[in-house]
Amino acid sequence: MNTAAIIQARMGSTRLPGKMLMNIAGKPAIEHVIERIRQAKRVEQIVLATTTAPADDALCRWAKEREVLVYRGSEQDVLDRYYQCAKEYGARVVVRLTGDCPLLDPEIIDAVIGVFEDGNCDYASNIHPPSYPDGLDVEVFSFQALEKAWTEAKFPSEREHVTPYMWKHPELFRMKNYELRIKGEAVDMSTERWTLDTPEDLEFMERVIPCCRDFSFGTVMEVLKKHPEWRAINARFRRNEGYEKSLQSEK
């Protein structure tokens, strides 16, 4: 079984252009992401899936200089980019991750892959419903599920955001969810924002990441317990604003 983590990333962010190569604690943001994914024991292959836009040439050069596998595809049809990437690299199981998540936890990645492998399902995630902070999202699905979505998804929101066709059709795809539990109790931290999409998010990362001694969710929690005021830096932004914007444009 080839389990491939495919990282969706590009330089052309609307609110924070060039964010993938922005320096955070001495490293580009994308390097933090890749370092964390490399710690996941169940990931067998890592591929950076970016676009053919000239703006992403620099991102590709950075990746190739560090021997990170790269696939370049459509800027708007990200579902096609994922499908063609998975096909080219022979992925049988796809772990969808995004380059704007420098605080990813490798243990959470492994846990969601474990749910997929043990759950006799087509799609597993920790976001339906979400309970982890925004920025720790992990989605895992079979190549067959990806191919079905690629073939049948028609709406722009389903093509731009890769997986909506899967989770909008539970009658077609067997789904499992991995929820946040602390000391055995279910906890909802889905309103917390640990992602990188705005200047405020960058400020949050610049404060938090230098204080982290390892890649774990628990370490970030310890840092924020010491500095609770940092949570307010980017708290005004909502989760899934990009997907909501896509839906509005369709209407």
C-alpha positions as CSV (number, residue, x, y, z in Angstrom):
1,M,0.0,0.0,0.0
2,N,1.5,3.3,-1.1
3,T,0.3,6.0,1.4
4,A,1.2,9.4,0.0
5,A,0.9,12.7,1.7
6,I,0.1,15.2,-1.0
7,I,0.6,18.8,0.2
8,Q,-1.5,21.4,-1.5
9,A,0.5,24.6,-1.7
10,R,1.0,27.7,-3.9
11,M,2.6,31.1,-3.7
12,G,-0.4,33.0,-5.0
13,S,-2.4,33.5,-1.7
14,T,-4.9,36.4,-1.9
15,R,-4.4,37.5,1.7
16,L,-0.8,36.5,2.3
17,P,1.1,36.3,-1.1
18,G,4.2,34.2,-1.0
19,K,3.4,32.7,2.3
20,M,4.9,29.3,1.6
21,L,8.4,30.7,1.5
22,M,8.0,33.2,4.3
23,N,10.5,32.9,7.1
24,I,9.2,31.6,10.4
25,A,11.8,31.0,13.1
26,G,14.6,30.6,10.5
27,K,12.8,28.4,8.0
28,P,10.2,28.8,5.2
29,A,6.7,28.0,6.3
30,I,6.6,25.0,3.9
31,E,9.7,23.5,5.5
32,H,8.0,23.4,8.9
33,V,5.1,21.6,7.3
34,I,7.3,19.0,5.6
35,E,9.4,18.4,8.7
36,R,6.3,17.6,10.6
37,I,4.9,15.3,8.0
38,R,8.2,13.4,7.8
39,Q,7.8,12.5,11.5
40,A,4.5,10.6,10.7
41,K,5.3,6.9,10.7
42,R,2.4,5.8,8.4
43,V,3.3,8.2,5.6
44,E,5.4,6.4,2.9
45,Q,5.8,9.2,0.4
46,I,5.5,13.0,0.4
47,V,4.6,15.1,-2.7
48,L,4.3,18.8,-3.0
49,A,1.4,19.5,-5.4
50,T,1.6,23.0,-6.7
51,T,0.5,24.9,-9.8
52,T,1.9,25.6,-13.2
53,A,1.8,29.4,-12.5
54,P,5.1,31.2,-12.9
55,A,4.7,32.4,-9.3
56,D,5.2,28.8,-8.1
57,D,8.6,28.4,-9.9
58,A,10.4,29.5,-6.8
59,L,8.5,27.0,-4.6
60,C,9.4,24.2,-7.0
61,R,13.0,25.2,-7.0
62,W,13.1,25.2,-3.2
63,A,11.5,21.7,-3.1
64,K,13.7,20.1,-5.8
65,E,16.9,21.5,-4.1
66,R,15.8,19.5,-1.0
67,E,14.8,16.4,-3.0
68,V,11.1,16.9,-2.2
69,L,8.9,15.3,-4.9
70,V,6.9,17.8,-6.9
71,Y,3.8,17.7,-9.1
72,R,2.6,20.8,-11.0
73,G,-1.0,21.0,-12.1
74,S,-4.1,23.2,-12.4
75,E,-4.3,26.3,-10.2
76,Q,-8.1,26.3,-10.0
77,D,-9.1,22.6,-10.4
78,V,-7.3,21.4,-7.4
79,L,-9.2,18.1,-7.5
80,D,-7.6,17.4,-10.9
81,R,-4.2,18.4,-9.5
82,Y,-4.6,15.8,-6.7
83,Y,-5.9,13.1,-9.0
84,Q,-3.1,13.6,-11.6
85,C,-0.5,13.8,-8.8
86,A,-1.8,10.6,-7.1
87,K,-1.9,8.8,-10.5
88,E,1.7,9.9,-11.4
89,Y,3.2,8.7,-8.1
90,G,1.1,5.5,-7.8
91,A,-0.6,6.5,-4.5
92,R,-3.2,4.0,-3.4
93,V,-4.0,6.0,-0.2
94,V,-3.9,9.8,-0.3
95,V,-3.4,11.9,2.8
96,R,-4.5,15.4,1.9
97,L,-2.6,18.1,3.8
98,T,-2.1,21.8,3.0
99,G,1.0,24.0,3.1
100,D,-0.6,26.6,5.3
101,C,-0.5,24.3,8.4
102,P,3.0,24.8,10.0
103,L,1.7,23.3,13.3
104,L,0.6,20.0,12.0
105,D,1.1,17.1,14.5
106,P,2.5,13.9,13.0
107,E,0.8,11.8,15.6
108,I,-2.6,13.2,14.5
109,I,-1.7,12.4,10.9
110,D,-0.9,8.8,11.9
111,A,-4.1,8.6,13.9
112,V,-6.3,9.6,11.0
113,I,-4.5,7.2,8.7
114,G,-5.1,4.5,11.3
115,V,-8.8,5.2,11.4
116,F,-8.8,4.9,7.6
117,E,-6.9,1.7,7.6
118,D,-8.8,0.1,10.4
119,G,-12.3,1.4,9.6
120,N,-13.1,-0.2,6.3
121,C,-13.9,3.2,4.9
122,D,-13.3,5.3,1.8
123,Y,-12.7,8.6,3.6
124,A,-11.5,9.5,7.0
125,S,-10.7,12.9,8.6
126,N,-10.7,14.9,11.7
127,I,-13.0,17.6,10.3
128,H,-16.5,16.1,9.9
129,P,-17.3,17.4,12.4
130,P,-14.2,19.4,13.3
131,S,-12.9,19.3,16.9
132,Y,-9.2,20.1,16.4
133,P,-8.0,23.7,15.9
134,D,-8.1,25.0,12.3
135,G,-4.6,24.1,11.0
136,L,-4.5,20.5,12.1
137,D,-6.8,19.2,9.4
138,V,-6.1,15.7,8.0
139,E,-8.0,14.0,5.3
140,V,-7.3,10.4,4.1
141,F,-9.0,8.7,1.2
142,S,-8.5,5.9,-1.3
143,F,-7.4,6.5,-4.8
144,Q,-10.7,4.9,-5.9
145,A,-12.6,7.5,-4.0
146,L,-10.5,10.3,-5.4
147,E,-11.0,8.9,-8.9
148,K,-14.8,8.8,-8.4
149,A,-14.9,12.4,-7.1
150,W,-12.7,13.5,-10.0
151,T,-15.0,11.9,-12.5
152,E,-18.3,13.0,-11.0
153,A,-17.7,16.4,-9.3
154,K,-19.1,19.3,-11.3
155,F,-19.4,22.3,-9.1
156,P,-16.4,24.7,-8.9
157,S,-16.5,24.4,-5.1
158,E,-16.1,20.6,-5.5
159,R,-13.1,21.0,-7.9
160,E,-11.3,23.8,-6.0
161,H,-11.5,22.2,-2.6
162,V,-10.9,18.6,-3.5
163,T,-13.0,16.6,-1.1
164,P,-16.5,18.2,-0.8
165,Y,-17.9,15.8,-3.3
166,M,-16.9,12.9,-1.0
167,W,-18.3,14.3,2.3
168,K,-21.4,15.7,0.6
169,H,-22.3,12.2,-0.6
170,P,-22.2,9.8,2.4
171,E,-24.4,7.4,0.5
172,L,-21.5,6.9,-2.0
173,F,-18.5,7.0,0.4
174,R,-18.0,5.2,3.7
175,M,-16.8,7.9,6.1
176,K,-15.1,7.9,9.5
177,N,-14.1,10.8,11.8
178,Y,-11.4,11.1,14.4
179,E,-12.3,13.5,17.2
180,L,-10.2,15.3,19.8
181,R,-10.2,13.7,23.2
182,I,-8.2,14.9,26.2
183,K,-8.0,12.5,29.1
184,G,-10.7,10.5,27.6
185,E,-13.2,13.3,27.2
186,A,-14.4,14.8,23.9
187,V,-13.2,18.4,23.5
188,D,-14.2,20.9,20.8
189,M,-11.4,23.3,19.9
190,S,-12.5,23.9,16.4
191,T,-12.8,27.7,16.8
192,E,-9.1,28.0,17.5
193,R,-7.0,29.2,14.6
194,W,-3.6,27.6,14.0
195,T,-3.3,28.1,10.3
196,L,-1.4,30.5,8.0
197,D,-3.5,32.6,5.7
198,T,-3.3,36.2,6.9
199,P,-0.7,38.6,8.3
200,E,-2.3,38.1,11.7
201,D,-1.8,34.3,11.3
202,L,1.9,34.9,10.5
203,E,2.3,37.0,13.6
204,F,0.7,34.1,15.6
205,M,3.1,31.6,14.1
206,E,6.2,33.9,14.7
207,R,5.3,33.9,18.3
208,V,4.3,30.3,18.8
209,I,6.8,28.2,16.7
210,P,10.0,29.4,18.4
211,C,8.6,28.3,21.7
212,C,7.8,24.7,20.6
213,R,10.3,22.1,21.7
214,D,8.7,19.4,19.4
215,F,6.0,18.8,16.8
216,S,3.2,17.9,19.2
217,F,-0.3,19.3,19.7
218,G,0.4,19.1,23.4
219,T,3.4,21.4,23.2
220,V,1.5,24.1,21.3
221,M,-1.2,23.9,24.0
222,E,1.5,24.4,26.7
223,V,2.8,27.4,24.9
224,L,-0.7,29.0,24.6
225,K,-1.4,28.2,28.2
226,K,1.6,30.4,29.1
227,H,0.6,33.0,26.6
228,P,-3.2,33.0,26.3
229,E,-3.2,36.5,24.9
230,W,-1.7,35.1,21.6
231,R,-5.0,33.4,20.8
232,A,-6.5,36.9,20.2
233,I,-4.0,37.8,17.4
234,N,-6.0,36.0,14.6
235,A,-9.2,35.1,16.4
236,R,-11.4,37.2,14.2
237,F,-11.1,35.0,11.1
238,R,-13.6,32.2,10.6
239,R,-12.9,28.6,9.7
240,N,-13.4,27.5,6.0
241,E,-13.8,31.1,4.7
242,G,-12.4,30.0,1.3
243,Y,-15.0,27.2,0.8
244,E,-17.8,29.5,1.9
245,K,-16.6,32.1,-0.7
246,S,-16.7,29.4,-3.4
247,L,-20.3,28.5,-2.5
248,Q,-21.4,32.1,-2.6
249,S,-19.8,32.6,-6.0
250,E,-21.8,29.6,-7.3
251,K,-25.0,31.1,-6.0
